[in-house]
Amino acid sequence: MLTSPAPQRLASCLLAALLLVGNAFGQSPAPTWKAGVAKTVITPKETIWMAGFGSREKPSEGVRQDIYVRAAALQDADGKTAVIATLDLAGIEKEMADAIAERCGREFNLPRDRLVLNISHTHSGPVAGLVLMPLYDLTAQQREVVRKYTDDVIAKSVETIGQAIKALQPATVEFGQSLAGIAVNRRRATQRSLPGPVDHDVPVLAIRTPDKKLVAVLVGYAAHATALNDYLISNDWPGFALSEIEQRHPGVTALFLQGCGGDANPLPRRVEKLARMYGEILAFAVDEVLRGRMTPLTGSLRTTLETTEVPFHHVPTRAELDQRSHDANPFVRQHAKRLLEVLARDGKIAATYPYPVQVWQFGKELTFIALGGEVVVDYSLRLKARYGFDRTWVAGYSNDILAYIPSRRVLNEGGYEGGESMIYFGRPSRFGAAVEEIIVEKVNDLVEQTTDIQ
Ligand SMILES: [Zn+2]
């Protein structure tokens, strides 16, 4: 009975042929995705302690630019929904991320592995949650302001993620990259004998409507948001980048994802003009990507998030902590007292930390890796070398800003990122030498687990 191709099959063959022709001319692909975006202001309404620098002596004195939580929801052709949410904060600890994720799971049926929470690491944002608490000397009243603000950010994050999911519309999603020379290896800036690698990639996801109207841009870059250090609330240079991108493309929502910028600073700095310039440079780099040929993401989305136990080099004994609790340095004293409290409460101090590694694969075209903590540059360079510099995006500062995450190189070199910074994060000691291998091995496992075998 079947002698000629069914009309639907013929139609889909024709469609496939047209798509091939379309792609050959660099046109956008047919919409196999749905996408939705939302953003909400999270600028604190009252004066509040500012995060990132321990040297500040008073709370905020005003607002330079509004700060936001932003969310981009993506749904693949199989109906699988995942969300990238970005917060203009210096940090987010596990407890705060879990609170947001747990409510998103309950209210929107969004599994934990399908939610990325990335922070810009602005050092001109308010203190929120518990990250770096040992760095700040807050009164009870200031702590209460932070507690209320944290609750507000959690509620607004959940709301914004819900709005992005609700806004899902047919869309195309494309990936491309540019380069921008904003980041300087800050360890080399102070110690000229060090090699000082940097990652200058500017990964971009462009979300467009089926008729090619740009709806959203997700852009990554690896450098601390520390161009400014005064008492005005802002999202530092990434905030200027986002407003510049949104001004150049009216109606578009832009999201910034911090990369493995643990040992990178924008230099020179400390002048608003420079922060604006870095923002403009990133916006120019984004436009370069948008003008060029981008890779349409066509496959299905595969997601996973797991933790791996990273060891501390040394767990201090009670006697060591007793001694340190009388140290001349107030940060060392505080740190020791806090660990003694943990010891009294739990009977032990954990020798490892459950480190979060998240991997999303967009078909065969893009591997997106989101790592916890202040990840140094060696991780992104190593992972991109392994999975392809042209098709891999490595975000740091995601899901739990537990500490700096040094590489073997940084641990060997010594210095702040792998060393004394651990005190400000309240960790028992520096990480053990195996930290890089353990994390990279976990990434490898998860990439394998999510690789489409077709
Ligand atoms: Zn930092």
Residues whose N, C-alpha, C, O or C-beta is under 5 A from the ligand:
A	BS01	ZN	E374
